[in-house]
Amino acid sequence: MDHFYFDHNATTPVSGGVLDAMVVCLKDFHGNASSIHHYGQAAKQKLEQARRELAGALGCRATEIVFVSGGTEADNLALLGMVRAARKPAHVITTASEHPAVLAACRQLEREKCAVTYVAPMADGAIDPDEIRRALRRETALISVMQANNETGVVAPIEEIARIAEDAGVAMHSDGVQAFGKLAVNVRTLGVDLYSISGHKIYAPKGVGALYVRSGTVLEPLFWGGHHERDRRAGTENVAGAVALAWAACAAQADLDDESRRLAGLRDRLEASVLERLPAAGVNGGGAARLPNTTNIWFDGVQGEALVIALDLAGFAVATGSACSSGAVEPSHVLSAMGLSAERARASLRFSLGRSNTLDQVDALAAAVEEAVARLRGVSARWSAVV
């Protein structure tokens, strides 16, 4: 039986080009980039070349790139690093629909006596900039709003929120892990001070990411050790990972417009086909601006995890929400924050498309969803009571 992957927001397969670039680096540039001998300097050159390439993709200076282990570390370094560097009572504004990496970092800041305001999204998942503005305090040190939600794909008005932050003299961070590589991103245009990305969302391997840190922004490091990454992230650099991340970022930019249009067309076809086939179903965040590759659909009378298993057995990989929260008993915090009931949140599935998906796969998935939902509803006492 063929298996088709529709869970690209959780992670992506490593592309052939990225793999080739990594293999060359691992074979021929194995030196420690901090060593002064030939092997170390060769590795250093590869590292700095990757830094320049990634900076070009983000629209910033190479000195503003900090290589880290992934999106979680980037988010933690941004939030904890900024607030701890302030060394005074501070206030952070974020949203209730952020990735767990941001929300957990905020919970830690609260334990460190930092006040945090969690702005709720609107019913369609969008973030109202006026709510961010109303949450400002004299002691606000940082605003953190993700550019695109990992569960619904809803895109936030980061440029407008960043202008609010600038006018208030407050630093602005955005988790761009899901947006980068799917949307055109220029950190200067966005107006952010800090921006997180992760390699494994854009066909690079797991274990590498980056944080853009605007020049002049002061961070307290999370790790203590050597003077790596200009004293912002101690630890021997992952040169092969940095090369892979830069290669993937440049590849994503090369055909961004065409691939975005292709994925949006497939996403729209999937939604239309599923909603035409099934009653009592709808798109979470469907009325808002969204990533071209993401749809989150609710199916009344169905348990989301049961539907994931049924589709997996039929050869389709999908998800109930954030992979970082898989196995959680509670319904999606994102969908709950949007106002969905616990029952409907648990009945929602995320489909996230990528480069490997085709029109035939989308049509086959829609048919499989129809069959699986009908079968699960047939044995659901709750669905029987509704109909």
Secondary structure as the mmCIF struct_conf table of DSSP 4:
data_model
#
loop_
_struct_conf.conf_type_id
_struct_conf.id
_struct_conf.beg_label_comp_id
_struct_conf.beg_label_asym_id
_struct_conf.beg_label_seq_id
_struct_conf.end_label_comp_id
_struct_conf.end_label_asym_id
_struct_conf.end_label_seq_id
STRN STRN1 PHE A 4 TYR A 5
STRN STRN2 ASP A 7 ASP A 7
TURN_TY1_P TURN_TY1_P1 HIS A 8 ALA A 10
HELX_LH_PP_P HELX_LH_PP_P1 PRO A 13 SER A 15
HELX_RH_AL_P HELX_RH_AL_P1 GLY A 16 ASP A 28
BEND BEND1 GLY A 31 GLY A 31
TURN_TY1_P TURN_TY1_P2 ALA A 33 SER A 34
BEND BEND2 HIS A 37 HIS A 37
HELX_RH_AL_P HELX_RH_AL_P2 HIS A 38 LEU A 58
TURN_TY1_P TURN_TY1_P3 GLY A 59 GLY A 59
BEND BEND3 CYS A 60 CYS A 60
HELX_RH_3T_P HELX_RH_3T_P1 ALA A 62 GLU A 64
STRN STRN3 ILE A 65 VAL A 68
BEND BEND4 SER A 69 GLY A 70
HELX_RH_AL_P HELX_RH_AL_P3 GLY A 71 ALA A 86
BEND BEND5 LYS A 88 LYS A 88
STRN STRN4 HIS A 91 THR A 95
TURN_TY1_P TURN_TY1_P4 ALA A 96 SER A 97
BEND BEND6 GLU A 98 GLU A 98
HELX_RH_AL_P HELX_RH_AL_P4 PRO A 100 ARG A 111
TURN_TY1_P TURN_TY1_P5 GLU A 112 LYS A 113
STRN STRN5 ALA A 115 VAL A 119
HELX_LH_PP_P HELX_LH_PP_P2 ALA A 120 PRO A 121
TURN_TY1_P TURN_TY1_P6 ALA A 123 ASP A 124
BEND BEND7 GLY A 125 GLY A 125
HELX_RH_AL_P HELX_RH_AL_P5 PRO A 129 ALA A 135
TURN_TY1_P TURN_TY1_P7 ARG A 138 GLU A 139
STRN STRN6 THR A 140 SER A 144
BEND BEND8 GLN A 147 GLN A 147
STRN STRN7 ALA A 148 ALA A 148
TURN_TY1_P TURN_TY1_P8 ASN A 150 THR A 152
STRN STRN8 VAL A 154 VAL A 155
HELX_LH_PP_P HELX_LH_PP_P3 ALA A 156 ALA A 156
HELX_RH_AL_P HELX_RH_AL_P6 ILE A 158 ALA A 168
TURN_TY1_P TURN_TY1_P9 GLY A 169 GLY A 169
STRN STRN9 ALA A 171 ASP A 175
TURN_TY1_P TURN_TY1_P10 VAL A 177 ALA A 179
STRN STRN10 PHE A 180 PHE A 180
TURN_TY1_P TURN_TY1_P11 GLY A 181 LYS A 182
STRN STRN11 LEU A 183 LEU A 183
HELX_RH_AL_P HELX_RH_AL_P7 VAL A 187 LEU A 190
TURN_TY1_P TURN_TY1_P12 GLY A 191 GLY A 191
BEND BEND9 ASP A 193 ASP A 193
STRN STRN12 LEU A 194 SER A 198
HELX_RH_3T_P HELX_RH_3T_P2 GLY A 199 LYS A 201
TURN_TY1_P TURN_TY1_P13 ILE A 202 TYR A 203
BEND BEND10 ALA A 204 ALA A 204
HELX_LH_PP_P HELX_LH_PP_P4 PRO A 205 PRO A 205
TURN_TY1_P TURN_TY1_P14 LYS A 206 GLY A 207
STRN STRN13 GLY A 209 VAL A 213
TURN_TY1_P TURN_TY1_P15 SER A 215 GLY A 216
BEND BEND11 LEU A 222 PHE A 223
BEND BEND12 GLY A 225 GLY A 226
HELX_RH_3T_P HELX_RH_3T_P3 HIS A 228 ASP A 231
TURN_TY1_P TURN_TY1_P16 ARG A 232 ARG A 232
BEND BEND13 ARG A 233 ARG A 233
BEND BEND14 GLY A 235 GLY A 235
HELX_RH_AL_P HELX_RH_AL_P8 VAL A 239 ALA A 254
TURN_TY1_P TURN_TY1_P17 ASP A 255 ASP A 255
HELX_RH_AL_P HELX_RH_AL_P9 LEU A 256 ARG A 277
BEND BEND15 PRO A 279 ALA A 280
STRN STRN14 ALA A 281 VAL A 283
TURN_TY1_P TURN_TY1_P18 ASN A 284 GLY A 287
BEND BEND16 ALA A 288 ALA A 288
STRN STRN15 ARG A 290 ARG A 290
TURN_TY1_P TURN_TY1_P19 PRO A 292 ASN A 293
STRN STRN16 THR A 294 PHE A 299
TURN_TY1_P TURN_TY1_P20 ASP A 300 GLY A 301
HELX_RH_AL_P HELX_RH_AL_P10 GLY A 304 LEU A 313
TURN_TY1_P TURN_TY1_P21 ALA A 314 GLY A 315
STRN STRN17 PHE A 316 ALA A 317
STRN STRN18 ALA A 319 ALA A 319
BEND BEND17 THR A 320 GLY A 321
HELX_RH_3T_P HELX_RH_3T_P4 ALA A 323 SER A 325
TURN_TY1_P TURN_TY1_P22 SER A 326 GLY A 327
BEND BEND18 VAL A 329 GLU A 330
HELX_LH_PP_P HELX_LH_PP_P5 PRO A 331 SER A 332
HELX_RH_AL_P HELX_RH_AL_P11 HIS A 333 ALA A 337
TURN_TY1_P TURN_TY1_P23 MET A 338 GLY A 339
HELX_RH_AL_P HELX_RH_AL_P12 ALA A 342 ARG A 346
TURN_TY1_P TURN_TY1_P24 ALA A 347 ALA A 347
STRN STRN19 SER A 348 SER A 352
TURN_TY1_P TURN_TY1_P25 ARG A 355 SER A 356
HELX_RH_AL_P HELX_RH_AL_P13 LEU A 359 GLY A 378
TURN_TY1_P TURN_TY1_P26 VAL A 379 VAL A 379
HELX_RH_AL_P HELX_RH_AL_P14 ALA A 381 VAL A 386
#
